[in-house]
Amino acid sequence: MATAAQEPKAPLKRSRRETRNDGGSALSTYGLLAPMLIVLGLFFLAPLYYILLFSIALRRFSPTEALAALNGELNGFTTELWSKLVGVDVIVKLPGIDLTVPTMVVALIFIVLLLLAVSGGRISKDRGGWIVGIAFLLLLAPFLTLPAGNNLLRIMSLSSEGDSLRLFFKSVSMAMTSSVIAVIIAIPVAYFLAFCVGKSKYTWMLIVIAPFLTSYLLRVFAWKVILGDQGLINSGLMAVGLVDEAAPLTFLIYSQFTVIVVLTYAWVPFICLPIFLSFETIDRRLLEAAMDLGATRWQAFRKISLPIIAPGIVAAFLFVFIPSIGEYITPTLVGGTQGTMYGQSLASQFVGGAFNWQYGSVMALFLLGVVLLLTFATSRFLRSGAGGNL
Amino acid sequence: MARRRNTETFVVISPTGKVLLTAFFALFLVVLYLPTVLLIVFSFNAGTVAAFPLEGLTTKWYGLALHSESIRQALWASVRVATLSAAIATLIALMASYPLARRHVRGKAVISALMLVPLVVPTVVLGVALLILFQKGVIPIGLGLISVMIGHVVIALPFAVLILLPRIASIDKRLEEAAYDLGASGLQMFRRVMLPLIVPSILSAFLISFVFSIDEVVIASFIAGDQPTYPVYLYSGLKFPEKTQTLIPVATIMIVLSFLLAIAAEVIRRRGDRKLEGR
């Protein structure tokens, strides 16, 4: 009796019943999945496995060896190159505190914070959000400055040998800046489309998104025409006499500023969509009720709309932030020497001047690790932003 | 009806606010489309450098571009890569979506995660990883268009699955059951029942993958070797200002084309939605 009662719950039996209903066998099920798994295994997991091997290989390849075929040369492993990247010291300078800690310690705190945030039911959702927020601030820390007396004090800096890592944090802060600006621009646009244009809003949304689907390279290039020394802005200002012809505003092009402007521009259309969708979920009657009860429009927005759209906004922010960290095309085209980013330095280890595949592999895996960790820790927000499709 | 909509709007925004917001939106659209418009303007610029002031209008760059052998080769390479990679990605995604949507699959969570991860992996990382894979002969394909196509399939797969899987999942299960009860084989069921319902999604998955591939430059720039696709060709040209003027006309044509393709994909997808809701 007891076994009979348990049996219907056994997963094996349920799956058999399901398969029969679908008119297909396990063979056809996995047969259909096989091509995708093979492609992902061969051309996604295998390459990642090989950069891992390269990053810890004992032997140092010369450039020609790096280009030659693989002949079992990786006969030992070392973490030497990894310590070249992350084995630097972080100098924390707060008023009253002057502390030197290894980067690994800071990284560990960062990882623990992010993992805490996703540790299931143990921590409430709100607190999880705060913890992720703190972890993000930690990412920004090497670029945060505090006013101290008449000077600005960088609260965290890297010891001199940490060039790659410094570039990484610079990229993070550039990505953060452009994604925050993009979100700030997208919110009113999405609000306008959700509430003010009536039935044609989906068409307008399509008009907003369309540029995102056109050539990225060309949109970046077009900004050169706008911001360049003889570009739209400079020649416009020269024409009205605000800028001397001999001295165009040079900060407009080939700088961090340019990269941030272009990144923001490139991503804004894309993130209008998730924010728009979260505005769409708001029940208008809630807002009417709030105003009937004497709330001002601002109060209604702050107390009702904002909490509802918050996950959508966080998702939108992440949609820009995460891919921007590894950006490579934009800084190469418009960043000049001042606006370089981590992705460029990483690429130059493979196809450019630096040419060190093994150190490049370390840089690539480090970037991948950070991005995957951030995605994992924030997957809750990403999922809500994608409308539950992921 | 109109009055009700007005009051609704009134609730969420004040008349002044609406004016301000409309102005903001208008400005936003202008900035959004300004780069594209400028490109089109500069494709007719008589000068050799894309800078102000314009030196008169000409169509000579279009002529030059159309007669350039290297541009034609790059374009043709891109079209082949995009068509093949989009077709393969759509086919593989279609095959995988069905069991993921309908069947009991062991390790479904792991498979779904693995399938979606390429979406967040920085393209630079995937590019250099594939470079090692192909250049070091782990998989003896070497660098070239086939490698690029493979790279694009990996990235396009999650997009295609994200389009196809929800659509398949939303089809009434009873339709399939009825087909089987009436003696249809698995393949017959798919061809006669499923396929007609998901054709729009298949088309839109194909188009999205195509649009992605034809514009992808990062992965391609690492593994294209000496067979540049159009974006790679464009990218190397854009780094040298003196070369760019000949590139802009083709660029303009491409922008207009990808714009039309993207809109077509969206229209097809929506029509599919409506068709399905109508049932």
Interface residues (C-beta under 8 A of the other chain):
Chain A: R14 S15 E18 T19 N21 D22 G23 G24 S28 T29 Y30 L32 L33 P35 M36 L37 V39 L40 L42 F43 F44 L45 A46 P47 L48 Y50 I51 F54 L67 A68 A69 L70 I185 P188 V189 Y191 F192 L193 F195 C196 G198 L206 I207 V208 A210 P211 L213 T214 S215 Y216 L217 L218 R219 F221 A222 W223 K224 V225 I226 G228 D229 Q230 G231 L232 N234 S235 G236 Y265 V268 P269 R284 L287 E288 M291 R297 A300 F301 I322 P323 I325 G326 Y328 I329 T332 L333 G343 L346 A347 Q349 F350 V351 W357 G360 S361 A364 L365 L367 L368 V371 L372 T375 N389 L390
Chain B: R5 E8 T9 V11 V12 I13 S14 G17 K18 L21 T22 F24 F25 F28 L29 V31 L32 Y33 L34 P35 T36 L38 L39 F42 V49 A50 A51 F52 P53 L91 I92 A93 M95 A96 Y98 P99 L100 R102 R103 H104 V105 I111 L114 M115 L116 V117 P118 V120 V121 P122 T123 V124 V125 L126 G127 V128 A129 L130 L131 I132 L133 Q135 K136 G137 V138 I139 I150 G151 V153 V154 L157 V161 L162 P166 E176 E177 Y180 G186 M189 V211 D215 V217 V218 S221 F222 P231 L234 Y235 L238 K239 T244 A251 M254 I255 S258 F259 A262 I263 E266
